[in-house]
Structures are given as structure tokens and as C-alpha cells.
Amino acid sequence: MNLIANSFQIIININHHMIIKKTLTLLLFFFLFFLSISCNQSQKEQSSRKETKEIINKKSNSFSLLNKLYLLAPEFNLEKCESFAECDCCASHYVFLDSENFISVDYCLEVDMFYSGKYKIKKDTIELDYNSTAVKKEYNWESETDTTNTQPKYFYKIEKCKPFKSKWVRFKCKEKNCFKTIETETDYASVDKTKRMEIFLADIKKEGILDKLHLK
């Protein structure tokens, strides 16, 4: 009888341990299940907040400069809604590489200066912050009389300058987004229709300007 009783007790203990083990397994499963749901919900909320923020930014910034080439100059044609320059050392190109980086080129007869920086759009104003690194492209006049073809046409020099800022204010011209500076002298900026941004950017890449400005 004792043997039978002990056998039943062993069976009861085994079943008890199995029940506890199954219970713990189920609890662990439900814990992991709810944790997974919670993580997914958190990721969805973060994604939703990010999308909402992007929508708000797009609404507040009603225009984009992405992948556009602008000409900044002291003259403006109201009929064509285009800026233009009829003087030396008074025109610049601005290439807006993405949503925050830009490159600018100041033109002179003998020397061109390349700058880079960050920009922000705030309603109808563009804030441009220029970096301290600039590239000087200087024409080599000796190349014109070089019969050996050993003289380079241009000299490139990396220079350090004090970081500076500028601001553009948007105005409409026949439904086109144009801009003007708000510094001491007023310049005007409009999309350059004479040059394609892709070709312009490819040319300065070929010259190694982007590498010298530490841009890809």
C-alpha cells in the first residue's frame, strides 16, 4: 500500500511540476507577445510623429530649393523674372545640393571663389551660413603663351576665411519664386535657365572643387 501511495505521490509531484512549467512557459510567451506589440506600437507612434513633423515642415516651408541652380546678380528683369549681371565680380551661382547644403561661386575675370555652407528655410526667408573653407580658382595667364603645354590653365588654392551669413527674402514674380538679399546692397536671385544644374555640378566635381570643400 505504501508503494502505491508513494507512486501516486510521485505522479502528483510530476504533474505539479509539469503544470508549473507549462504555466511559466505560457506566461513567458504572453510577456514576449505583449512586449512585441508594445515595441511595434511605439515604432508606429514614432513614425507617425516623424511623418506629422515632415508634413508640418512642408506646409510651413511652401517652397523647395532642392537640386536647383540660382543666379544671384544686382539686376532683375521684371518681364522675364530673371536676375542678370552686366559687370565683373558681381554675379554668383548657388547650387542647392539637398535640403541643407549649398555651394556658391563668386565670379571675377581672373579669380573665382567657391564656398560651401548650410541653409535653412524659415517661411519666406532663406538663412545661409557659410563655412570657413573656400577654394580660390585663379587663371594662369602664362598658359596662354606656353608652347610646351606644361602650364596649367588654372591654379587652385584652399583658403580659410571667417564664417559669415547672408539672408534671402522670397518674392513672387509671375508665380515664380525669386529672392532678394537684405544686406546693404540688394541682389536678386532666380533659377538660371541658361545652365543645367546637373552639368554645372558635374563640371565643378571634375575640377575637384567638392573634394577641396570636403563635400562628396
Salt bridges, closest charged atoms under 4 A:
GLU79 OE1 - LYS174 NZ 3.87
GLU82 OE2 - LYS193 NZ 3.59
GLU100 OE2 - LYS118 NZ 3.60
ASP124 OD1 - ARG170 NH2 2.55
GLU127 OE1 - LYS122 NZ 3.54
ASP129 OD1 - LYS165 NZ 2.87
ASP192 OD2 - HIS93 NE2 2.55
GLU198 OE1 - ARG196 NE 3.79
GLU207 OE1 - LYS137 NZ 2.72
